[in-house]
């Protein structure tokens, strides 16, 4: 059996081997949703967004936050990291085409938006991360 994450080439290899060997699934482009409040640092959010965006030019990277400061500081942190990131050519295209920062008024609104987005990877960086574990219903993996 062949299992595990990968880029478009891994997905194609799994597609070709399906029926000959077992596979876990045929995944689409990787994606990340970061749920953060004012306890999250913009540099950390940027690094984690770009860490998924670098997987391919169609990889969505979304920051969902209640912190106006984080929403304001993250784009500059992303640009700073793109200046030296070895995978910047791919990550920049993904961020420009599929990146988004959504500013919410409440934690409940973040849960609602997160469930609408239903991301493969959801990373929670808040004062109370267990709140999202208890209240979210639509996601692939919650970190």
N, CA, C and O atoms as CSV, one atom per row, in Angstrom:
chain,resi,resn,atom,element,x,y,z
A,1,UNK,N,N,0.850,-1.183,0.000
A,1,UNK,CA,C,0.000,0.000,0.000
A,1,UNK,C,C,0.886,1.233,0.000
A,1,UNK,O,O,1.904,1.285,0.691
A,2,UNK,N,N,0.486,2.221,-0.783
A,2,UNK,CA,C,1.209,3.488,-0.860
A,2,UNK,C,C,0.355,4.539,-0.160
A,2,UNK,O,O,-0.805,4.751,-0.513
A,3,UNK,N,N,0.946,5.194,0.837
A,3,UNK,CA,C,0.203,6.191,1.601
A,3,UNK,C,C,1.056,7.429,1.815
A,3,UNK,O,O,2.277,7.404,1.654
A,4,UNK,N,N,0.400,8.489,2.173
A,4,UNK,CA,C,1.103,9.700,2.566
A,4,UNK,C,C,0.838,10.863,1.644
A,4,UNK,O,O,0.323,10.700,0.537
A,5,UNK,N,N,1.202,12.052,2.122
A,5,UNK,CA,C,0.955,13.272,1.360
A,5,UNK,C,C,1.999,13.456,0.268
A,5,UNK,O,O,3.027,12.778,0.239
A,6,UNK,N,N,1.710,14.379,-0.616
A,6,UNK,CA,C,2.669,14.704,-1.662
A,6,UNK,C,C,2.125,15.752,-2.598
A,6,UNK,O,O,1.014,16.253,-2.425
A,7,UNK,N,N,2.920,16.071,-3.584
A,7,UNK,CA,C,2.531,17.082,-4.560
A,7,UNK,C,C,1.751,16.444,-5.714
A,7,UNK,O,O,1.305,15.302,-5.603
A,8,UNK,N,N,1.589,17.163,-6.800
A,8,UNK,CA,C,0.829,16.668,-7.945
A,8,UNK,C,C,1.463,15.418,-8.545
A,8,UNK,O,O,0.751,14.562,-9.070
A,9,UNK,N,N,2.778,15.297,-8.478
A,9,UNK,CA,C,3.447,14.124,-9.020
A,9,UNK,C,C,3.156,12.880,-8.185
A,9,UNK,O,O,3.002,11.784,-8.724
A,10,UNK,N,N,3.084,13.055,-6.878
A,10,UNK,CA,C,2.725,11.939,-5.992
A,10,UNK,C,C,1.290,11.503,-6.274
A,10,UNK,O,O,1.006,10.307,-6.348
A,11,UNK,N,N,0.400,12.456,-6.427
A,11,UNK,CA,C,-1.001,12.125,-6.727
A,11,UNK,C,C,-1.105,11.366,-8.045
A,11,UNK,O,O,-1.869,10.407,-8.151
A,12,UNK,N,N,-0.354,11.783,-9.032
A,12,UNK,CA,C,-0.380,11.087,-10.324
A,12,UNK,C,C,0.191,9.682,-10.210
A,12,UNK,O,O,-0.338,8.751,-10.817
A,13,UNK,N,N,1.254,9.514,-9.448
A,13,UNK,CA,C,1.823,8.174,-9.248
A,13,UNK,C,C,0.808,7.265,-8.555
A,13,UNK,O,O,0.669,6.098,-8.924
A,14,UNK,N,N,0.100,7.788,-7.559
A,14,UNK,CA,C,-0.931,6.998,-6.884
A,14,UNK,C,C,-2.053,6.634,-7.851
A,14,UNK,O,O,-2.562,5.514,-7.820
A,15,UNK,N,N,-2.436,7.566,-8.699
A,15,UNK,CA,C,-3.495,7.297,-9.665
A,15,UNK,C,C,-3.088,6.161,-10.595
A,15,UNK,O,O,-3.889,5.278,-10.902
A,16,UNK,N,N,-1.836,6.193,-11.040
A,16,UNK,CA,C,-1.367,5.170,-11.975
A,16,UNK,C,C,-1.244,3.793,-11.327
A,16,UNK,O,O,-1.428,2.780,-12.001
A,17,UNK,N,N,-0.939,3.742,-10.053
A,17,UNK,CA,C,-0.736,2.466,-9.368
A,17,UNK,C,C,-2.032,1.903,-8.786
A,17,UNK,O,O,-2.090,0.735,-8.401
A,18,UNK,N,N,-3.077,2.746,-8.722
A,18,UNK,CA,C,-4.353,2.315,-8.153
A,18,UNK,C,C,-4.866,1.069,-8.884
A,18,UNK,O,O,-4.917,1.036,-10.113
A,19,UNK,N,N,-5.237,0.070,-8.128
A,19,UNK,CA,C,-5.695,-1.196,-8.701
A,19,UNK,C,C,-4.604,-2.249,-8.710
A,19,UNK,O,O,-4.890,-3.444,-8.641
A,20,UNK,N,N,-3.364,-1.818,-8.795
A,20,UNK,CA,C,-2.212,-2.722,-8.710
A,20,UNK,C,C,-1.771,-2.825,-7.259
A,20,UNK,O,O,-1.453,-3.903,-6.756
A,21,UNK,N,N,-1.762,-1.689,-6.612
A,21,UNK,CA,C,-1.436,-1.621,-5.182
A,21,UNK,C,C,-2.482,-0.740,-4.517
A,21,UNK,O,O,-3.142,0.055,-5.186
A,22,UNK,N,N,-2.633,-0.875,-3.219
A,22,UNK,CA,C,-3.566,-0.033,-2.488
A,22,UNK,C,C,-3.002,1.361,-2.289
A,22,UNK,O,O,-1.787,1.544,-2.204
A,23,UNK,N,N,-3.894,2.347,-2.214
A,23,UNK,CA,C,-3.504,3.727,-1.913
A,23,UNK,C,C,-4.431,4.257,-0.831
A,23,UNK,O,O,-5.516,3.717,-0.613
A,24,UNK,N,N,-4.006,5.306,-0.159
A,24,UNK,CA,C,-4.872,5.900,0.850
A,24,UNK,C,C,-5.948,6.773,0.211
A,24,UNK,O,O,-7.128,6.604,0.517
A,25,UNK,N,N,-5.575,7.696,-0.661
A,25,UNK,CA,C,-6.521,8.549,-1.360
A,25,UNK,C,C,-5.802,9.344,-2.431
A,25,UNK,O,O,-4.577,9.470,-2.423
A,26,UNK,N,N,-6.584,9.874,-3.350
A,26,UNK,CA,C,-6.066,10.796,-4.360
A,26,UNK,C,C,-6.388,12.204,-3.885
A,26,UNK,O,O,-7.521,12.670,-4.006
A,27,UNK,N,N,-5.393,12.866,-3.352
A,27,UNK,CA,C,-5.598,14.194,-2.771
A,27,UNK,C,C,-5.441,15.281,-3.822
A,27,UNK,O,O,-4.716,15.122,-4.804
A,28,UNK,N,N,-6.127,16.374,-3.597
A,28,UNK,CA,C,-5.977,17.545,-4.452
A,28,UNK,C,C,-4.812,18.387,-3.957
A,28,UNK,O,O,-3.977,17.899,-3.195
A,29,UNK,N,N,-4.744,19.638,-4.376
A,29,UNK,CA,C,-3.653,20.497,-3.907
A,29,UNK,C,C,-3.723,20.649,-2.389
A,29,UNK,O,O,-4.805,20.700,-1.806
A,30,UNK,N,N,-2.571,20.718,-1.774
A,30,UNK,CA,C,-2.558,20.899,-0.326
A,30,UNK,C,C,-3.089,22.284,-0.003
A,30,UNK,O,O,-2.994,23.200,-0.820
A,31,UNK,N,N,-3.636,22.432,1.163
A,31,UNK,CA,C,-4.195,23.716,1.572
A,31,UNK,C,C,-4.071,23.848,3.078
A,31,UNK,O,O,-3.998,22.855,3.803
A,32,UNK,N,N,-4.050,25.087,3.532
A,32,UNK,CA,C,-3.994,25.330,4.968
A,32,UNK,C,C,-4.927,26.469,5.341
A,32,UNK,O,O,-5.084,27.450,4.615
A,33,UNK,N,N,-5.533,26.297,6.495
A,33,UNK,CA,C,-6.308,27.354,7.134
A,33,UNK,C,C,-5.693,27.547,8.511
A,33,UNK,O,O,-5.663,26.621,9.322
A,34,UNK,N,N,-5.213,28.732,8.765
A,34,UNK,CA,C,-4.692,29.060,10.092
A,34,UNK,C,C,-5.737,29.894,10.808
A,34,UNK,O,O,-6.176,30.932,10.313
A,35,UNK,N,N,-6.126,29.422,11.981
A,35,UNK,CA,C,-7.061,30.147,12.836
A,35,UNK,C,C,-6.224,30.738,13.968
A,35,UNK,O,O,-5.588,30.003,14.723
A,36,UNK,N,N,-6.227,32.054,14.084
A,36,UNK,CA,C,-5.337,32.695,15.052
A,36,UNK,C,C,-6.010,33.895,15.697
A,36,UNK,O,O,-6.899,34.530,15.129
A,37,UNK,N,N,-5.551,34.175,16.901
A,37,UNK,CA,C,-5.999,35.380,17.599
A,37,UNK,C,C,-4.776,36.244,17.896
A,37,UNK,O,O,-3.729,36.077,17.271
A,38,UNK,N,N,-4.909,37.167,18.851
A,38,UNK,CA,C,-3.818,38.094,19.140
A,38,UNK,C,C,-2.632,37.441,19.852
A,38,UNK,O,O,-1.642,38.118,20.127
A,39,UNK,N,N,-2.705,36.161,20.152
A,39,UNK,CA,C,-1.561,35.464,20.745
A,39,UNK,C,C,-0.601,34.943,19.676
A,39,UNK,O,O,0.493,34.480,20.000
A,40,UNK,N,N,-0.995,35.015,18.424
A,40,UNK,CA,C,-0.169,34.513,17.323
A,40,UNK,C,C,0.734,35.612,16.783
A,40,UNK,O,O,0.326,36.767,16.664
A,41,UNK,N,N,1.927,35.248,16.470
A,41,UNK,CA,C,2.930,36.144,15.902
A,41,UNK,C,C,2.816,36.125,14.367
A,41,UNK,O,O,2.641,35.061,13.774
A,42,UNK,N,N,2.913,37.282,13.737
A,42,UNK,CA,C,2.786,37.382,12.278
A,42,UNK,C,C,3.867,36.592,11.548
A,42,UNK,O,O,3.598,36.008,10.498
A,43,UNK,N,N,5.081,36.564,12.084
A,43,UNK,CA,C,6.158,35.791,11.447
A,43,UNK,C,C,5.825,34.301,11.434
A,43,UNK,O,O,6.079,33.620,10.440
A,44,UNK,N,N,5.265,33.794,12.518
A,44,UNK,CA,C,4.885,32.391,12.599
A,44,UNK,C,C,3.747,32.083,11.633
A,44,UNK,O,O,3.782,31.076,10.927
A,45,UNK,N,N,2.745,32.948,11.605
A,45,UNK,CA,C,1.631,32.745,10.678
A,45,UNK,C,C,2.130,32.738,9.239
A,45,UNK,O,O,1.721,31.894,8.441
A,46,UNK,N,N,3.009,33.670,8.908
A,46,UNK,CA,C,3.553,33.742,7.550
A,46,UNK,C,C,4.327,32.478,7.193
A,46,UNK,O,O,4.164,31.930,6.102
A,47,UNK,N,N,5.164,32.020,8.109
A,47,UNK,CA,C,5.960,30.807,7.848
A,47,UNK,C,C,5.057,29.604,7.595
A,47,UNK,O,O,5.314,28.813,6.688
A,48,UNK,N,N,4.012,29.466,8.388
A,48,UNK,CA,C,3.126,28.318,8.232
A,48,UNK,C,C,2.258,28.426,6.977
A,48,UNK,O,O,1.990,27.415,6.329
A,49,UNK,N,N,1.822,29.620,6.630
A,49,UNK,CA,C,1.080,29.804,5.386
A,49,UNK,C,C,1.954,29.451,4.182
A,49,UNK,O,O,1.521,28.730,3.282
A,50,UNK,N,N,3.176,29.959,4.173
A,50,UNK,CA,C,4.084,29.696,3.051
A,50,UNK,C,C,4.549,28.249,3.022
A,50,UNK,O,O,4.857,27.716,1.956
A,51,UNK,N,N,4.602,27.605,4.194
A,51,UNK,CA,C,4.999,26.202,4.256
A,51,UNK,C,C,4.049,25.298,3.496
A,51,UNK,O,O,4.460,24.231,3.039
A,52,UNK,N,N,2.815,25.681,3.347
A,52,UNK,CA,C,1.865,24.925,2.525
A,52,UNK,C,C,1.788,25.510,1.115
A,52,UNK,O,O,1.653,24.764,0.146
A,53,UNK,N,N,1.872,26.830,0.992
A,53,UNK,CA,C,1.790,27.469,-0.326
A,53,UNK,C,C,2.917,27.013,-1.251
A,53,UNK,O,O,2.751,26.985,-2.470
A,54,UNK,N,N,4.058,26.658,-0.671
A,54,UNK,CA,C,5.197,26.252,-1.498
A,54,UNK,C,C,4.999,24.889,-2.161
A,54,UNK,O,O,5.814,24.494,-2.996
A,55,UNK,N,N,3.940,24.164,-1.812
A,55,UNK,CA,C,3.701,22.853,-2.411
A,55,UNK,C,C,3.196,22.935,-3.836
A,55,UNK,O,O,3.296,21.961,-4.582
A,56,UNK,N,N,2.661,24.063,-4.223
A,56,UNK,CA,C,2.194,24.208,-5.593
A,56,UNK,C,C,1.490,25.520,-5.811
A,56,UNK,O,O,0.967,26.107,-4.864
A,57,UNK,N,N,1.465,25.995,-7.040
A,57,UNK,CA,C,0.878,27.308,-7.316
A,57,UNK,C,C,-0.625,27.377,-7.093
A,57,UNK,O,O,-1.193,28.469,-7.088
A,58,UNK,N,N,-1.279,26.240,-6.909
A,58,UNK,CA,C,-2.714,26.228,-6.647
A,58,UNK,C,C,-3.052,25.879,-5.216
A,58,UNK,O,O,-4.179,25.479,-4.925
A,59,UNK,N,N,-2.092,26.024,-4.316
A,59,UNK,CA,C,-2.296,25.648,-2.910
A,59,UNK,C,C,-2.870,26.809,-2.107
A,59,UNK,O,O,-2.175,27.797,-1.871
A,60,UNK,N,N,-4.137,26.705,-1.682
A,60,UNK,CA,C,-4.722,27.770,-0.876
A,60,UNK,C,C,-4.055,27.900,0.499
A,60,UNK,O,O,-3.720,26.901,1.136
A,61,UNK,N,N,-3.873,29.118,0.933
A,61,UNK,CA,C,-3.307,29.427,2.248
A,61,UNK,C,C,-4.135,30.573,2.822
A,61,UNK,O,O,-4.100,31.694,2.315
A,62,UNK,N,N,-4.885,30.275,3.894
A,62,UNK,CA,C,-5.845,31.244,4.426
A,62,UNK,C,C,-5.576,31.481,5.908
A,62,UNK,O,O,-5.399,30.540,6.682
A,63,UNK,N,N,-5.549,32.740,6.281
A,63,UNK,CA,C,-5.461,33.136,7.685
A,63,UNK,C,C,-6.820,33.676,8.102
A,63,UNK,O,O,-7.349,34.610,7.498
A,64,UNK,N,N,-7.370,33.074,9.141
A,64,UNK,CA,C,-8.644,33.481,9.711
A,64,UNK,C,C,-8.344,33.998,11.109
A,64,UNK,O,O,-7.825,33.256,11.942
A,65,UNK,N,N,-8.661,35.257,11.377
A,65,UNK,CA,C,-8.262,35.846,12.648
A,65,UNK,C,C,-9.271,36.857,13.171
A,65,UNK,O,O,-10.058,37.430,12.418
A,66,UNK,N,N,-9.223,37.055,14.471
A,66,UNK,CA,C,-9.978,38.130,15.112
A,66,UNK,C,C,-9.065,39.311,15.446
A,66,UNK,O,O,-9.515,40.314,15.998
A,67,UNK,N,N,-7.777,39.184,15.106
A,67,UNK,CA,C,-6.800,40.212,15.439
A,67,UNK,C,C,-6.526,41.114,14.229
A,67,UNK,O,O,-5.941,40.682,13.236
A,68,UNK,N,N,-6.956,42.366,14.335
A,68,UNK,CA,C,-6.687,43.319,13.257
A,68,UNK,C,C,-5.178,43.511,13.090
A,68,UNK,O,O,-4.696,43.666,11.968
A,69,UNK,N,N,-4.436,43.500,14.188
A,69,UNK,CA,C,-2.990,43.670,14.127
A,69,UNK,C,C,-2.343,42.515,13.354
A,69,UNK,O,O,-1.487,42.742,12.500
A,70,UNK,N,N,-2.749,41.294,13.652
A,70,UNK,CA,C,-2.200,40.137,12.941
A,70,UNK,C,C,-2.562,40.193,11.459
A,70,UNK,O,O,-1.724,39.906,10.604
A,71,UNK,N,N,-3.798,40.558,11.154
A,71,UNK,CA,C,-4.225,40.669,9.759
A,71,UNK,C,C,-3.423,41.731,9.014
A,71,UNK,O,O,-3.156,41.587,7.821
A,72,UNK,N,N,-3.045,42.783,9.705
A,72,UNK,CA,C,-2.276,43.873,9.100
A,72,UNK,C,C,-0.803,43.522,8.949
A,72,UNK,O,O,-0.187,43.875,7.944
A,73,UNK,N,N,-0.225,42.832,9.932
A,73,UNK,CA,C,1.213,42.546,9.931
A,73,UNK,C,C,1.604,41.328,9.094
A,73,UNK,O,O,2.745,41.244,8.641
A,74,UNK,N,N,0.700,40.398,8.882
A,74,UNK,CA,C,1.055,39.159,8.187
A,74,UNK,C,C,1.483,39.367,6.734
A,74,UNK,O,O,2.451,38.730,6.318
A,75,UNK,N,N,0.838,40.205,5.942
A,75,UNK,CA,C,1.313,40.385,4.565
A,75,UNK,C,C,2.775,40.854,4.476
A,75,UNK,O,O,3.520,40.390,3.613
A,76,UNK,N,N,3.179,41.752,5.349
A,76,UNK,CA,C,4.572,42.214,5.349
A,76,UNK,C,C,5.512,41.074,5.757
A,76,UNK,O,O,6.602,40.937,5.200
A,77,UNK,N,N,5.091,40.264,6.723
A,77,UNK,CA,C,5.904,39.118,7.141
A,77,UNK,C,C,6.035,38.107,6.006
A,77,UNK,O,O,7.089,37.494,5.839
A,78,UNK,N,N,4.977,37.932,5.231
A,78,UNK,CA,C,5.030,37.028,4.079
A,78,UNK,C,C,6.016,37.564,3.048
A,78,UNK,O,O,6.848,36.810,2.543
A,79,UNK,N,N,5.938,38.832,2.733
A,79,UNK,CA,C,6.860,39.418,1.751
A,79,UNK,C,C,8.310,39.310,2.218
A,79,UNK,O,O,9.204,39.030,1.419
A,80,UNK,N,N,8.539,39.529,3.493
A,80,UNK,CA,C,9.888,39.418,4.052
A,80,UNK,C,C,10.428,38.000,3.860
A,80,UNK,O,O,11.583,37.822,3.473
A,81,UNK,N,N,9.602,37.001,4.127
A,81,UNK,CA,C,10.054,35.620,3.988
A,81,UNK,C,C,10.195,35.202,2.527
A,81,UNK,O,O,11.069,34.400,2.196
A,82,UNK,N,N,9.351,35.733,1.659
A,82,UNK,CA,C,9.474,35.417,0.232
A,82,UNK,C,C,10.777,35.948,-0.357
A,82,UNK,O,O,11.228,35.458,-1.392
A,83,UNK,N,N,11.383,36.934,0.282
A,83,UNK,CA,C,12.646,37.495,-0.201
A,83,UNK,C,C,13.802,36.499,-0.117
A,83,UNK,O,O,14.771,36.619,-0.866
A,84,UNK,N,N,13.715,35.520,0.782
A,84,UNK,CA,C,14.824,34.566,0.938
A,84,UNK,C,C,14.405,33.103,0.816
A,84,UNK,O,O,15.266,32.226,0.757
A,85,UNK,N,N,13.126,32.825,0.776
A,85,UNK,CA,C,12.640,31.450,0.735
A,85,UNK,C,C,13.054,30.765,-0.568
A,85,UNK,O,O,12.755,31.282,-1.645
A,86,UNK,N,N,13.735,29.610,-0.501
A,86,UNK,CA,C,14.169,28.926,-1.729
A,86,UNK,C,C,13.009,28.533,-2.650
A,86,UNK,O,O,13.200,28.413,-3.860
A,87,UNK,N,N,11.828,28.337,-2.101
A,87,UNK,CA,C,10.668,27.957,-2.908
A,87,UNK,C,C,9.754,29.157,-3.197
A,87,UNK,O,O,8.565,28.987,-3.464
A,88,UNK,N,N,10.308,30.341,-3.141
A,88,UNK,CA,C,9.517,31.565,-3.275
A,88,UNK,C,C,8.784,31.657,-4.608
A,88,UNK,O,O,7.680,32.199,-4.661
A,89,UNK,N,N,9.366,31.144,-5.677
A,89,UNK,CA,C,8.706,31.255,-6.983
A,89,UNK,C,C,7.334,30.584,-6.974
A,89,UNK,O,O,6.374,31.113,-7.534
A,90,UNK,N,N,7.250,29.428,-6.339
A,90,UNK,CA,C,5.976,28.715,-6.262
A,90,UNK,C,C,5.087,29.318,-5.175
A,90,UNK,O,O,3.902,29.565,-5.401
A,91,UNK,N,N,5.662,29.551,-4.003
A,91,UNK,CA,C,4.883,30.064,-2.872
A,91,UNK,C,C,4.275,31.429,-3.186
A,91,UNK,O,O,3.144,31.709,-2.788
A,92,UNK,N,N,5.009,32.273,-3.891
A,92,UNK,CA,C,4.500,33.614,-4.229
A,92,UNK,C,C,3.261,33.510,-5.115
A,92,UNK,O,O,2.273,34.207,-4.887
A,93,UNK,N,N,3.313,32.644,-6.121
A,93,UNK,CA,C,2.168,32.472,-7.021
A,93,UNK,C,C,0.963,31.938,-6.245
A,93,UNK,O,O,-0.156,32.420,-6.421
A,94,UNK,N,N,1.195,30.948,-5.391
A,94,UNK,CA,C,0.099,30.398,-4.592
A,94,UNK,C,C,-0.494,31.475,-3.686
A,94,UNK,O,O,-1.715,31.592,-3.576
A,95,UNK,N,N,0.369,32.263,-3.038
A,95,UNK,CA,C,-0.136,33.309,-2.138
A,95,UNK,C,C,-0.916,34.361,-2.917
A,95,UNK,O,O,-1.982,34.792,-2.478
A,96,UNK,N,N,-0.394,34.778,-4.070
A,96,UNK,CA,C,-1.071,35.808,-4.865
A,96,UNK,C,C,-2.413,35.317,-5.399
A,96,UNK,O,O,-3.389,36.067,-5.422
A,97,UNK,N,N,-2.462,34.055,-5.829
A,97,UNK,CA,C,-3.675,33.527,-6.448
A,97,UNK,C,C,-4.656,32.884,-5.467
A,97,UNK,O,O,-5.868,32.910,-5.684
A,98,UNK,N,N,-4.127,32.311,-4.391
A,98,UNK,CA,C,-4.979,31.511,-3.499
A,98,UNK,C,C,-4.855,31.907,-2.034
A,98,UNK,O,O,-5.454,31.265,-1.171
A,99,UNK,N,N,-4.089,32.952,-1.738
A,99,UNK,CA,C,-3.918,33.386,-0.360
A,99,UNK,C,C,-5.007,34.354,0.047
A,99,UNK,O,O,-5.531,35.111,-0.770
A,100,UNK,N,N,-5.337,34.314,1.325
A,100,UNK,CA,C,-6.413,35.182,1.799
A,100,UNK,C,C,-6.263,35.400,3.303
A,100,UNK,O,O,-5.839,34.509,4.038
A,101,UNK,N,N,-6.613,36.585,3.732
A,101,UNK,CA,C,-6.695,36.900,5.153
A,101,UNK,C,C,-8.120,37.360,5.414
A,101,UNK,O,O,-8.614,38.298,4.788
A,102,UNK,N,N,-8.776,36.674,6.360
A,102,UNK,CA,C,-10.167,36.980,6.696
A,102,UNK,C,C,-10.210,37.452,8.149
A,102,UNK,O,O,-9.824,36.722,9.061
A,103,UNK,N,N,-10.676,38.659,8.346
A,103,UNK,CA,C,-10.794,39.232,9.681
A,103,UNK,C,C,-12.224,39.035,10.182
A,103,UNK,O,O,-13.180,39.498,9.559
A,104,UNK,N,N,-12.355,38.354,11.297
A,104,UNK,CA,C,-13.661,38.065,11.898
A,104,UNK,C,C,-13.846,38.896,13.160
A,104,UNK,O,O,-12.877,39.329,13.783
A,105,UNK,N,N,-15.105,39.111,13.525
A,105,UNK,CA,C,-15.417,39.871,14.731
A,105,UNK,C,C,-15.385,39.024,15.993
A,105,UNK,O,O,-15.049,39.524,17.066
A,106,UNK,N,N,-15.736,37.727,15.874
A,106,UNK,CA,C,-15.848,36.875,17.055
A,106,UNK,C,C,-15.244,35.498,16.796
A,106,UNK,O,O,-14.985,35.120,15.653
A,107,UNK,N,N,-15.031,34.771,17.863
A,107,UNK,CA,C,-14.562,33.390,17.770
A,107,UNK,C,C,-15.625,32.530,17.090
A,107,UNK,O,O,-15.292,31.662,16.283
A,108,UNK,N,N,-16.876,32.757,17.401
A,108,UNK,CA,C,-17.958,31.998,16.767
A,108,UNK,C,C,-17.993,32.220,15.258
A,108,UNK,O,O,-18.263,31.291,14.498
A,109,UNK,N,N,-17.722,33.443,14.828
A,109,UNK,CA,C,-17.662,33.718,13.400
A,109,UNK,C,C,-16.491,32.963,12.765
A,109,UNK,O,O,-16.603,32.487,11.635
A,110,UNK,N,N,-15.369,32.850,13.485
A,110,UNK,CA,C,-14.233,32.081,12.961
A,110,UNK,C,C,-14.614,30.612,12.780
A,110,UNK,O,O,-14.246,30.000,11.777
A,111,UNK,N,N,-15.339,30.047,13.727
A,111,UNK,CA,C,-15.788,28.654,13.602
A,111,UNK,C,C,-16.676,28.500,12.375
A,111,UNK,O,O,-16.510,27.562,11.595
A,112,UNK,N,N,-17.616,29.421,12.207
A,112,UNK,CA,C,-18.530,29.365,11.060
A,112,UNK,C,C,-17.758,29.435,9.742
A,112,UNK,O,O,-17.987,28.630,8.839
A,113,UNK,N,N,-16.840,30.403,9.636
A,113,UNK,CA,C,-16.049,30.556,8.415
A,113,UNK,C,C,-15.162,29.334,8.175
A,113,UNK,O,O,-15.041,28.859,7.046
A,114,UNK,N,N,-14.546,28.833,9.241
A,114,UNK,CA,C,-13.673,27.656,9.108
A,114,UNK,C,C,-14.461,26.464,8.590
A,114,UNK,O,O,-13.974,25.730,7.731
A,115,UNK,N,N,-15.669,26.261,9.098
A,115,UNK,CA,C,-16.493,25.155,8.622
A,115,UNK,C,C,-16.930,25.357,7.176
A,115,UNK,O,O,-17.086,24.382,6.442
A,116,UNK,N,N,-17.131,26.602,6.752
A,116,UNK,CA,C,-17.463,26.879,5.353
A,116,UNK,C,C,-16.278,26.566,4.443
A,116,UNK,O,O,-16.446,26.004,3.361
A,117,UNK,N,N,-15.085,26.934,4.893
A,117,UNK,CA,C,-13.878,26.710,4.094
A,117,UNK,C,C,-13.533,25.227,4.046
A,117,UNK,O,O,-13.120,24.722,3.002
A,118,UNK,N,N,-13.698,24.528,5.161
A,118,UNK,CA,C,-13.485,23.073,5.256
A,118,UNK,C,C,-12.119,22.670,4.713
A,118,UNK,O,O,-12.024,21.849,3.800
A,119,UNK,N,N,-11.076,23.242,5.270
A,119,UNK,CA,C,-9.719,23.023,4.790
A,119,UNK,C,C,-9.175,21.643,5.152
A,119,UNK,O,O,-9.593,21.028,6.133
A,120,UNK,N,N,-8.245,21.180,4.344
A,120,UNK,CA,C,-7.557,19.912,4.610
A,120,UNK,C,C,-6.741,20.003,5.891
A,120,UNK,O,O,-6.863,19.154,6.774
A,121,UNK,N,N,-5.913,21.030,5.989
A,121,UNK,CA,C,-5.095,21.257,7.183
A,121,UNK,C,C,-5.620,22.498,7.897
A,121,UNK,O,O,-5.717,23.568,7.296
A,122,UNK,N,N,-5.957,22.358,9.169
A,122,UNK,CA,C,-6.381,23.496,9.975
A,122,UNK,C,C,-5.432,23.583,11.163
A,122,UNK,O,O,-5.278,22.632,11.929
A,123,UNK,N,N,-4.813,24.725,11.295
A,123,UNK,CA,C,-3.865,24.956,12.389
A,123,UNK,C,C,-4.441,26.038,13.287
A,123,UNK,O,O,-4.750,27.139,12.831
A,124,UNK,N,N,-4.581,25.716,14.566
A,124,UNK,CA,C,-5.178,26.662,15.514
A,124,UNK,C,C,-4.094,27.232,16.413
A,124,UNK,O,O,-3.384,26.487,17.088
A,125,UNK,N,N,-3.969,28.544,16.422
A,125,UNK,CA,C,-3.017,29.245,17.282
A,125,UNK,C,C,-3.774,30.335,18.029
A,125,UNK,O,O,-3.720,31.515,17.681
A,126,UNK,N,N,-4.485,29.897,19.074
A,126,UNK,CA,C,-5.327,30.794,19.856
A,126,UNK,C,C,-5.149,30.518,21.352
A,126,UNK,O,O,-4.510,29.545,21.753
A,127,UNK,N,N,-5.726,31.393,22.149
A,127,UNK,CA,C,-5.699,31.214,23.610
A,127,UNK,C,C,-6.372,29.915,24.023
A,127,UNK,O,O,-5.935,29.261,24.969
A,128,UNK,N,N,-7.432,29.539,23.318
A,128,UNK,CA,C,-8.206,28.347,23.666
A,128,UNK,C,C,-8.391,27.464,22.435
A,128,UNK,O,O,-9.474,27.441,21.851
A,129,UNK,N,N,-7.352,26.739,22.037
A,129,UNK,CA,C,-7.466,25.910,20.832
A,129,UNK,C,C,-8.508,24.800,20.956
A,129,UNK,O,O,-9.077,24.374,19.951
A,130,UNK,N,N,-8.763,24.330,22.170
A,130,UNK,CA,C,-9.758,23.269,22.355
A,130,UNK,C,C,-11.166,23.718,21.965
A,130,UNK,O,O,-12.010,22.889,21.626
A,131,UNK,N,N,-11.420,25.025,22.012
A,131,UNK,CA,C,-12.723,25.532,21.603
A,131,UNK,C,C,-13.015,25.124,20.159
A,131,UNK,O,O,-14.144,24.756,19.834
A,132,UNK,N,N,-12.012,25.187,19.303
A,132,UNK,CA,C,-12.190,24.845,17.889
A,132,UNK,C,C,-12.341,23.341,17.715
A,132,UNK,O,O,-13.113,22.890,16.869
A,133,UNK,N,N,-11.630,22.578,18.486
A,133,UNK,CA,C,-11.772,21.127,18.459
A,133,UNK,C,C,-13.205,20.725,18.829
A,133,UNK,O,O,-13.783,19.829,18.214
A,134,UNK,N,N,-13.759,21.382,19.820
A,134,UNK,CA,C,-15.116,21.063,20.273
A,134,UNK,C,C,-16.197,21.567,19.320
A,134,UNK,O,O,-17.280,20.986,19.260
A,135,UNK,N,N,-15.922,22.638,18.573
A,135,UNK,CA,C,-16.983,23.291,17.808
A,135,UNK,C,C,-16.893,23.182,16.287
A,135,UNK,O,O,-17.894,23.384,15.601
A,136,UNK,N,N,-15.739,22.874,15.759
A,136,UNK,CA,C,-15.623,22.748,14.303
A,136,UNK,C,C,-16.073,21.355,13.859
A,136,UNK,O,O,-15.929,20.377,14.592
A,137,UNK,N,N,-16.615,21.288,12.657
A,137,UNK,CA,C,-17.092,20.003,12.124
A,137,UNK,C,C,-16.507,19.665,10.763
A,137,UNK,O,O,-16.498,18.491,10.394
A,138,UNK,N,N,-16.023,20.623,10.009
A,138,UNK,CA,C,-15.590,20.377,8.630
A,138,UNK,C,C,-14.109,20.691,8.433
A,138,UNK,O,O,-13.732,21.847,8.241
A,139,UNK,N,N,-13.278,19.660,8.482
A,139,UNK,CA,C,-11.838,19.828,8.246
A,139,UNK,C,C,-11.229,18.450,8.031
A,139,UNK,O,O,-11.823,17.427,8.374
A,140,UNK,N,N,-10.044,18.447,7.460
A,140,UNK,CA,C,-9.338,17.187,7.267
A,140,UNK,C,C,-8.556,16.809,8.505
A,140,UNK,O,O,-8.777,15.742,9.078
A,141,UNK,N,N,-7.643,17.670,8.924
A,141,UNK,CA,C,-6.820,17.425,10.110
A,141,UNK,C,C,-6.717,18.730,10.876
A,141,UNK,O,O,-6.575,19.805,10.292
A,142,UNK,N,N,-6.792,18.615,12.207
A,142,UNK,CA,C,-6.760,19.789,13.070
A,142,UNK,C,C,-5.498,19.741,13.915
A,142,UNK,O,O,-5.249,18.766,14.623
A,143,UNK,N,N,-4.705,20.801,13.834
A,143,UNK,CA,C,-3.434,20.874,14.554
A,143,UNK,C,C,-3.459,22.022,15.533
A,143,UNK,O,O,-2.477,22.252,16.239
